[in-house]
């Protein structure tokens, strides 16, 4: 089992954001992700992976643009979105997979 597979199976509900340090849309999402992480607490694991540092994970997830958000439940991809997104929309999307 590789590192990315281990990561997406680390909790029942996992959200991964693939970002790049040079991406302005990603930079605008940083405080949004921090707030979502704070609001959800231990209800879901939130990971942020830099596509330039985590090239293997980005390749495995077939990332073509940043930011890309992927929600996994029990290791299975449930939802995927690329681009900037309203924090409330993202939070509601994560919460919709909690039960």
PyMOL commands that place a pseudoatom at each C-alpha (Angstrom):
pseudoatom trace, name=CA, resn=UNK, resi=1, chain=A, elem=C, hetatm=0, pos=[0.000, 0.000, 0.000]
pseudoatom trace, name=CA, resn=UNK, resi=2, chain=A, elem=C, hetatm=0, pos=[1.490, 3.353, -0.989]
pseudoatom trace, name=CA, resn=UNK, resi=3, chain=A, elem=C, hetatm=0, pos=[1.440, 6.577, 1.018]
pseudoatom trace, name=CA, resn=UNK, resi=4, chain=A, elem=C, hetatm=0, pos=[-1.554, 8.099, -0.791]
pseudoatom trace, name=CA, resn=UNK, resi=5, chain=A, elem=C, hetatm=0, pos=[-3.671, 4.970, -0.367]
pseudoatom trace, name=CA, resn=UNK, resi=6, chain=A, elem=C, hetatm=0, pos=[-2.760, 4.955, 3.332]
pseudoatom trace, name=CA, resn=UNK, resi=7, chain=A, elem=C, hetatm=0, pos=[-3.711, 8.651, 3.601]
pseudoatom trace, name=CA, resn=UNK, resi=8, chain=A, elem=C, hetatm=0, pos=[-7.155, 8.271, 2.003]
pseudoatom trace, name=CA, resn=UNK, resi=9, chain=A, elem=C, hetatm=0, pos=[-7.876, 5.285, 4.255]
pseudoatom trace, name=CA, resn=UNK, resi=10, chain=A, elem=C, hetatm=0, pos=[-6.661, 7.048, 7.430]
pseudoatom trace, name=CA, resn=UNK, resi=11, chain=A, elem=C, hetatm=0, pos=[-10.203, 7.939, 8.554]
pseudoatom trace, name=CA, resn=UNK, resi=12, chain=A, elem=C, hetatm=0, pos=[-13.778, 7.098, 7.539]
pseudoatom trace, name=CA, resn=UNK, resi=13, chain=A, elem=C, hetatm=0, pos=[-14.087, 10.538, 5.883]
pseudoatom trace, name=CA, resn=UNK, resi=14, chain=A, elem=C, hetatm=0, pos=[-11.111, 12.239, 4.232]
pseudoatom trace, name=CA, resn=UNK, resi=15, chain=A, elem=C, hetatm=0, pos=[-10.937, 15.400, 2.125]
pseudoatom trace, name=CA, resn=UNK, resi=16, chain=A, elem=C, hetatm=0, pos=[-7.761, 16.034, 0.144]
pseudoatom trace, name=CA, resn=UNK, resi=17, chain=A, elem=C, hetatm=0, pos=[-6.907, 19.347, -1.466]
pseudoatom trace, name=CA, resn=UNK, resi=18, chain=A, elem=C, hetatm=0, pos=[-4.194, 19.257, -4.105]
pseudoatom trace, name=CA, resn=UNK, resi=19, chain=A, elem=C, hetatm=0, pos=[-2.631, 22.688, -4.419]
pseudoatom trace, name=CA, resn=UNK, resi=20, chain=A, elem=C, hetatm=0, pos=[0.438, 24.485, -5.710]
pseudoatom trace, name=CA, resn=UNK, resi=21, chain=A, elem=C, hetatm=0, pos=[2.326, 27.264, -3.920]
pseudoatom trace, name=CA, resn=UNK, resi=22, chain=A, elem=C, hetatm=0, pos=[2.387, 29.322, -7.150]
pseudoatom trace, name=CA, resn=UNK, resi=23, chain=A, elem=C, hetatm=0, pos=[-1.392, 29.029, -7.735]
pseudoatom trace, name=CA, resn=UNK, resi=24, chain=A, elem=C, hetatm=0, pos=[-3.357, 32.208, -6.812]
pseudoatom trace, name=CA, resn=UNK, resi=25, chain=A, elem=C, hetatm=0, pos=[-6.639, 30.272, -6.525]
pseudoatom trace, name=CA, resn=UNK, resi=26, chain=A, elem=C, hetatm=0, pos=[-4.966, 27.876, -4.097]
pseudoatom trace, name=CA, resn=UNK, resi=27, chain=A, elem=C, hetatm=0, pos=[-3.652, 30.759, -2.020]
pseudoatom trace, name=CA, resn=UNK, resi=28, chain=A, elem=C, hetatm=0, pos=[-7.176, 32.171, -1.709]
pseudoatom trace, name=CA, resn=UNK, resi=29, chain=A, elem=C, hetatm=0, pos=[-8.456, 28.757, -0.566]
pseudoatom trace, name=CA, resn=UNK, resi=30, chain=A, elem=C, hetatm=0, pos=[-5.835, 28.382, 2.215]
pseudoatom trace, name=CA, resn=UNK, resi=31, chain=A, elem=C, hetatm=0, pos=[-7.734, 30.341, 4.925]
pseudoatom trace, name=CA, resn=UNK, resi=32, chain=A, elem=C, hetatm=0, pos=[-10.983, 28.647, 3.831]
pseudoatom trace, name=CA, resn=UNK, resi=33, chain=A, elem=C, hetatm=0, pos=[-9.466, 25.194, 4.325]
pseudoatom trace, name=CA, resn=UNK, resi=34, chain=A, elem=C, hetatm=0, pos=[-8.037, 26.235, 7.704]
pseudoatom trace, name=CA, resn=UNK, resi=35, chain=A, elem=C, hetatm=0, pos=[-11.490, 27.374, 8.808]
pseudoatom trace, name=CA, resn=UNK, resi=36, chain=A, elem=C, hetatm=0, pos=[-13.155, 24.170, 7.579]
pseudoatom trace, name=CA, resn=UNK, resi=37, chain=A, elem=C, hetatm=0, pos=[-10.545, 22.086, 9.403]
pseudoatom trace, name=CA, resn=UNK, resi=38, chain=A, elem=C, hetatm=0, pos=[-11.311, 24.032, 12.594]
pseudoatom trace, name=CA, resn=UNK, resi=39, chain=A, elem=C, hetatm=0, pos=[-15.098, 23.696, 12.188]
pseudoatom trace, name=CA, resn=UNK, resi=40, chain=A, elem=C, hetatm=0, pos=[-15.011, 19.955, 11.502]
pseudoatom trace, name=CA, resn=UNK, resi=41, chain=A, elem=C, hetatm=0, pos=[-12.535, 19.085, 14.236]
pseudoatom trace, name=CA, resn=UNK, resi=42, chain=A, elem=C, hetatm=0, pos=[-12.126, 15.311, 14.337]
pseudoatom trace, name=CA, resn=UNK, resi=43, chain=A, elem=C, hetatm=0, pos=[-15.252, 14.616, 12.220]
pseudoatom trace, name=CA, resn=UNK, resi=44, chain=A, elem=C, hetatm=0, pos=[-13.164, 14.387, 9.045]
pseudoatom trace, name=CA, resn=UNK, resi=45, chain=A, elem=C, hetatm=0, pos=[-9.490, 14.372, 8.125]
pseudoatom trace, name=CA, resn=UNK, resi=46, chain=A, elem=C, hetatm=0, pos=[-8.452, 17.295, 5.921]
pseudoatom trace, name=CA, resn=UNK, resi=47, chain=A, elem=C, hetatm=0, pos=[-5.190, 16.989, 4.002]
pseudoatom trace, name=CA, resn=UNK, resi=48, chain=A, elem=C, hetatm=0, pos=[-3.454, 19.481, 1.753]
pseudoatom trace, name=CA, resn=UNK, resi=49, chain=A, elem=C, hetatm=0, pos=[-0.916, 18.085, -0.691]
pseudoatom trace, name=CA, resn=UNK, resi=50, chain=A, elem=C, hetatm=0, pos=[1.455, 20.236, -2.746]
pseudoatom trace, name=CA, resn=UNK, resi=51, chain=A, elem=C, hetatm=0, pos=[1.515, 18.816, -6.286]
pseudoatom trace, name=CA, resn=UNK, resi=52, chain=A, elem=C, hetatm=0, pos=[5.172, 19.821, -6.656]
pseudoatom trace, name=CA, resn=UNK, resi=53, chain=A, elem=C, hetatm=0, pos=[6.217, 17.945, -3.505]
pseudoatom trace, name=CA, resn=UNK, resi=54, chain=A, elem=C, hetatm=0, pos=[3.704, 15.092, -3.565]
pseudoatom trace, name=CA, resn=UNK, resi=55, chain=A, elem=C, hetatm=0, pos=[4.088, 14.211, -7.240]
pseudoatom trace, name=CA, resn=UNK, resi=56, chain=A, elem=C, hetatm=0, pos=[3.294, 10.520, -6.743]
pseudoatom trace, name=CA, resn=UNK, resi=57, chain=A, elem=C, hetatm=0, pos=[0.011, 11.279, -4.956]
pseudoatom trace, name=CA, resn=UNK, resi=58, chain=A, elem=C, hetatm=0, pos=[-0.926, 13.877, -7.592]
pseudoatom trace, name=CA, resn=UNK, resi=59, chain=A, elem=C, hetatm=0, pos=[-0.230, 11.346, -10.341]
pseudoatom trace, name=CA, resn=UNK, resi=60, chain=A, elem=C, hetatm=0, pos=[-2.233, 8.640, -8.576]
pseudoatom trace, name=CA, resn=UNK, resi=61, chain=A, elem=C, hetatm=0, pos=[-5.192, 11.029, -8.168]
pseudoatom trace, name=CA, resn=UNK, resi=62, chain=A, elem=C, hetatm=0, pos=[-4.801, 12.171, -11.811]
pseudoatom trace, name=CA, resn=UNK, resi=63, chain=A, elem=C, hetatm=0, pos=[-4.590, 15.839, -10.870]
pseudoatom trace, name=CA, resn=UNK, resi=64, chain=A, elem=C, hetatm=0, pos=[-4.680, 18.110, -13.917]
pseudoatom trace, name=CA, resn=UNK, resi=65, chain=A, elem=C, hetatm=0, pos=[-5.414, 21.489, -12.302]
pseudoatom trace, name=CA, resn=UNK, resi=66, chain=A, elem=C, hetatm=0, pos=[-5.208, 23.184, -8.925]
pseudoatom trace, name=CA, resn=UNK, resi=67, chain=A, elem=C, hetatm=0, pos=[-6.822, 23.437, -6.564]
pseudoatom trace, name=CA, resn=UNK, resi=68, chain=A, elem=C, hetatm=0, pos=[-8.545, 20.058, -6.773]
pseudoatom trace, name=CA, resn=UNK, resi=69, chain=A, elem=C, hetatm=0, pos=[-10.649, 18.806, -3.886]
pseudoatom trace, name=CA, resn=UNK, resi=70, chain=A, elem=C, hetatm=0, pos=[-11.475, 15.120, -3.466]
pseudoatom trace, name=CA, resn=UNK, resi=71, chain=A, elem=C, hetatm=0, pos=[-13.691, 13.630, -0.764]
pseudoatom trace, name=CA, resn=UNK, resi=72, chain=A, elem=C, hetatm=0, pos=[-13.188, 9.974, 0.131]
pseudoatom trace, name=CA, resn=UNK, resi=73, chain=A, elem=C, hetatm=0, pos=[-15.441, 7.871, 2.318]
pseudoatom trace, name=CA, resn=UNK, resi=74, chain=A, elem=C, hetatm=0, pos=[-14.007, 4.538, 3.451]
pseudoatom trace, name=CA, resn=UNK, resi=75, chain=A, elem=C, hetatm=0, pos=[-11.247, 4.966, 0.866]
pseudoatom trace, name=CA, resn=UNK, resi=76, chain=A, elem=C, hetatm=0, pos=[-13.635, 5.428, -2.077]
pseudoatom trace, name=CA, resn=UNK, resi=77, chain=A, elem=C, hetatm=0, pos=[-13.828, 8.681, -4.025]
pseudoatom trace, name=CA, resn=UNK, resi=78, chain=A, elem=C, hetatm=0, pos=[-17.257, 10.232, -3.489]
pseudoatom trace, name=CA, resn=UNK, resi=79, chain=A, elem=C, hetatm=0, pos=[-16.800, 13.711, -4.955]
pseudoatom trace, name=CA, resn=UNK, resi=80, chain=A, elem=C, hetatm=0, pos=[-14.226, 15.714, -6.871]
pseudoatom trace, name=CA, resn=UNK, resi=81, chain=A, elem=C, hetatm=0, pos=[-14.026, 19.367, -7.868]
pseudoatom trace, name=CA, resn=UNK, resi=82, chain=A, elem=C, hetatm=0, pos=[-11.322, 21.495, -9.456]
pseudoatom trace, name=CA, resn=UNK, resi=83, chain=A, elem=C, hetatm=0, pos=[-11.171, 25.253, -9.003]
pseudoatom trace, name=CA, resn=UNK, resi=84, chain=A, elem=C, hetatm=0, pos=[-11.926, 27.853, -6.379]
pseudoatom trace, name=CA, resn=UNK, resi=85, chain=A, elem=C, hetatm=0, pos=[-15.060, 27.190, -4.420]
pseudoatom trace, name=CA, resn=UNK, resi=86, chain=A, elem=C, hetatm=0, pos=[-17.108, 28.900, -1.743]
pseudoatom trace, name=CA, resn=UNK, resi=87, chain=A, elem=C, hetatm=0, pos=[-16.146, 27.662, 1.725]
pseudoatom trace, name=CA, resn=UNK, resi=88, chain=A, elem=C, hetatm=0, pos=[-19.761, 27.057, 2.753]
pseudoatom trace, name=CA, resn=UNK, resi=89, chain=A, elem=C, hetatm=0, pos=[-20.355, 24.931, -0.341]
pseudoatom trace, name=CA, resn=UNK, resi=90, chain=A, elem=C, hetatm=0, pos=[-17.255, 22.857, 0.412]
pseudoatom trace, name=CA, resn=UNK, resi=91, chain=A, elem=C, hetatm=0, pos=[-18.189, 22.490, 4.081]
pseudoatom trace, name=CA, resn=UNK, resi=92, chain=A, elem=C, hetatm=0, pos=[-21.735, 21.366, 3.197]
pseudoatom trace, name=CA, resn=UNK, resi=93, chain=A, elem=C, hetatm=0, pos=[-20.347, 18.903, 0.655]
pseudoatom trace, name=CA, resn=UNK, resi=94, chain=A, elem=C, hetatm=0, pos=[-18.032, 17.336, 3.259]
pseudoatom trace, name=CA, resn=UNK, resi=95, chain=A, elem=C, hetatm=0, pos=[-20.830, 17.229, 5.837]
pseudoatom trace, name=CA, resn=UNK, resi=96, chain=A, elem=C, hetatm=0, pos=[-23.170, 15.546, 3.344]
pseudoatom trace, name=CA, resn=UNK, resi=97, chain=A, elem=C, hetatm=0, pos=[-20.873, 12.480, 3.381]
pseudoatom trace, name=CA, resn=UNK, resi=98, chain=A, elem=C, hetatm=0, pos=[-20.623, 12.231, 7.172]
pseudoatom trace, name=CA, resn=UNK, resi=99, chain=A, elem=C, hetatm=0, pos=[-23.581, 9.920, 7.708]
for i in range(1, 99): cmd.bond("trace and resi %d" % i, "trace and resi %d" % (i + 1))
show_as sticks, trace
zoom trace
